Amino acid sequence: MSSTLKSLRALADPTRLRIVALLEREALSVNELQEITRMGQSRISTHLGLLQEAGLLQSRREGKRAFYKWHENADSTAREFIELAVRGAKEESHYAGDQLNLKRVVARREQQAHVYFNQVAGRFDRSYGPGRSWQAFGHLLLRILPPLVVADLGSGEGLLSELLARRCKKVIAVDNSEKMVKFGAAKAKKNGLKNLEFRHGDLQSPPVESASVDLVILSQALHHAEEPAQTIVAAHRILKPGGQVMILDLLRHNFEQARELYGDRWLGFAESDLYHWLETAGFKKIEISAVASEEQPPHFQTLLASAMK
């Protein structure tokens, strides 16, 4: 049977005309079509199957539900038949009532979204949302970066280094723990990150050539350094002219247990200390601000400092 005859046969039924008219602008599920038309599930499913078989409808799955709509790739003849069918459906007694019910169903969908966002307003950034993770945000932000050469000082096992390596030209991860370096290097090799190199060394004299990198990152690492000021001088040494340093660290606090719990040498830093060390090391365009504050005790606050060589 030709596609033209299949289309004509599929549309030669008032119930199928009714369904096609409802799917003119909205993709609807079987349950929604049931609610709008007051017809049984099996009856609707049968008619949808015939319309799909004729190439007039397509469906997409979302979890356990399938949503139906006009076929995007229907040929011009089939689309003309559908449009004629909708014109005919508009003359049927059911049309006005179906359109009112359709508006109600669509409005309820929108209302459900509004209810959710109204409920979490004021705590949205602390509420779980599928797919809304800092790792995902990190990948998004990395797309902004040009392909740089980066030194990640105090990298640990390389969580941030791995993320950077997926975008940057080269990443040099430096840590003073041989075990961390060994683990990070093995993980990078396993993940095929040939542009990520782990090096063992301390933060005050990192094993990185002078004027060789575009960006130096110290992410929650400076408070582990024996000499924070000297570490910033070292960052200046390895940066190319016009390069940038970025420091994420804790604002000064009084949680003494951090020394035992996390191996911290310093209980965070005052903004003035960071500014002084950066300026003394020769950095320009220094910017420092608090960017995060934890709700749970001891209420750690995070500073972000950036500066140019």
N, C-alpha and C positions, 0 to 999 in steps of 0.2 A: 504494500500500500504506500502511495506517495506521501511525502510530508504534508502536502497541501490537504489531502483527504483526511489524514490523521488529525490535523488541526481543526478542520471543519467538523469532524465527528466529535472531537473532544469538546468543542464549544457548542455543540447542538444539544445542550441540556441546560435548563434554567438554573439548576443548583450550581453547576460549574460556572455559569455566567456570573452568578452571585459571588462565588469565591474569587474569580478573576478580578471582578470589580473592587473587592476589598483589598486585593494585593496590588492595586495600582500604584500606591505611594508608600505602603508600609509592608515590611516583612513580618509575617505573623506565624505563630506556632499553632499546632492543632488545638491545643487547649484554648487559645485566644479566639480562634475561629469558632470553636464550640460555644464560647461565651457570647460572641457577637450574634451568631445565627440561631442559637438554641437547637442545633442539630447534634446527633450522636457522634461519638468519636470515630467509630468504624465507618460510618457513612462519609464523613469528611475525609478520612484517610483514603478511602476508595477513590473519591473524586480527585484528590490531590495526586494520587498515583497515576490516574489516567491523563491528567494534565501534564505531569512530568514526562510520562512516556511519549506524549505528543511533542515534547520539546518546548512547551510553552512556559513551564515553571522550572525553577531551580531551588535547591535547598542548601542550607548550611547548618551544621550542628554546633550547638553550644551546650556542652555537658550532655545531659540526657535529652535535651530538647532539640527539635529541628525547626528551623524557621524557613518559610516559603515566600518566594517573591517571583515577579516576572523574570523570565530568563534573559540575562543581560546579552547573551550572544544569539538570541533568536534572529532568524533572517528577516528581511524586510517584509516578506509576505506574511509570515507568522505574526509579526508585530502589528501589521495592518489589521489582521483578523482579530487580534486581542483588542485593539482600539475600537474596532467596530462592535465587538462583543460588549465592551464597557458602555458604549453609547446605548446599546440595546438594554443593558442591565439597568441603566438609569431610569428607564421607563417602567420598570417592574415595581410592584407594590412594596416589596421588601427593601428597596434601595435606601429610602430616607431613614428608616429605622436602623438599618445596618450601619449607615454612616454615623448616626448618633452613638451607637454602641461602640463603633471603632474609635471615635473621639474619646469616649470614656476609658477604653482599654489603654490607649496611648497616653492619656493624661495620668492614669494610675502608674504606668511605668515611670513617667517623669517624676511623679510625686514620691515614688519609692526612693529615687535617687536624692531628691530634695530632703526627704526625711532623714536619710543617712547623714548627709553632709551638715544638716542643721544640728543633728545630735552630737557630731564630733567637732563642731566648730569650737575653737578655743583650745582643743587638744588633738587636732588633726595630726600635727607633727609627731605626736607621741602614740598615736593609734596605729594598729596594724592595718596595712593595706596591701592586697596582693600585688606583688611585683615592685612595690615601693621600698627599695632598699638602698643603703648607702653605696653598695657595690654597683648597682645599676646607675645611680647618680654619678658615680665616679667614671664609669664608661662614657656617659653622656658628656661630662665636662672634659674628658680627655680628647674628645673630638675637636675641641677648641684649640688644643695645643698644636703647634707646628712640630715636625719631627726633630726633637732636641736630643742632645747628649746630656744625660742626667746622672748626678751622683746622689745616691740615697744613703746618707751617713747615719749609722745606727739603725740599719735596716732590719735587724732581727732575721727571721727566716724568710723575709721578702714579700710579705703580703702586698705592700704598696709598690715595691719594685716590680713585681709581676704585672700588676695592673698598668704601670707606666710602660713596661716593655712591650705591651701590645700596641702601643701607639708611637713611642719614641724611637729615635734612631739607635740609641744605645743607652743602657742603664748600667751603672757601676754601683753595686750594693756593697757597702762596707760595714762590718760589724766586728767587735772585739771578742766575740764568742766563736771559737773554732767549731763547736757543735752546730751553732746556728748557721754558720757559713756552709758547712758540709751539707746540712739538711736542705738549705735554700738552693744550693747549686744542683743537688740531685733532683729536686722538684722542678727547677727550671729546665733541666735536661729532659726530664720526663714529659714536660709540657711543650717541648720543642722551641723554647725561647732562646735562640742562639745569640740574640743581642743583649742578653742579661748575663752579666759577669759578677760573680761574688768574690770579694777580696777580704782577707783577714787583716785587721789593723785597728788602731785606736782612733778616736775622734779628733784628738789633738794633732795627730800627724797621719792623716789618712793616706794610704798608698795609691794616690792619684796624682798624675802629672800636673804641674802648674799650668794655669791658663788653658785647660783642656775641656772644660764642661760648660754648658750653657745655663744649667740650673742645678743648684744644690738644695736638697731637702733634708731637714732635720725634723722628723715627725715623732714627737714624744720621745726624743733621744737626748736632748741637751741636759735634762735633769739627771741623766745617767753618766754624764761626762765628768772626768776628774777636774778639768779646767774649762768651764763653759766659755770664758772669754777667749781662750786660746783656740777652742774649737771654731769659733766664729772667724778668727784670724785665718785658720786653715781653710775655711770655706771660701774666704776672699782669695786666697792664694790659688786655689784650683779652678776658680771661675775665669772664663774668658772676659775680656773687657766688654761691658754692656750686659754681662750675665746677671742672674738674679738668685738670691737666696730666699728660701721660704722656711720659716720655723713655726711648727705647731708645738706648744708646750703648755704646762700648767701655770696658772697664776699662783703666786706665792700663797701657801696655805700652812696650817698648823697640824696636819694629820701625821704625827710622828711614826705611826705604824707603817706608813708607806715605805720606810727604809727596810723593814723586815719583810713586808708582804710583797713588795714589787722591786726590791733592790735599788730603790731611788737613793742617789747621793745628795740631791738637792730637793727641798720641799717647794718646788716651783720657783718662779721668778717674778719680780716686780717689773712692770712695763718700763720703768725708768732704767733698770739694770740692762734690759735687752737693748734699749735705745742707745745707752752709753757704749756698750760693747760693740754694737754694729757701727756706730759713728767712729769709734776709736780704731776699728779695723779698716776703715776707709770706705765704708759703704755710704751711698747717697740715696735720696728718695725713700727714706725709711718710713714705713707705715706699720703701726701696731694697734691691734684692737682685740677685745674679748669677743669670741665667736660662739661660745657654747657654755652652758652652765648645767650641771647635773642636778636633778631634783632630789636624789637620795643622798643622805649623809655619806661622806663629809662635804658634799656639794662642791666637788672639784669644778673649777672654771678653766676654760681653754683659751689661750692667747694665740693669735696668728700674727706673725711678724714677717714683713717682706722688705727687701732692700735691693738696690742695684749697685753693681761694681762700676 
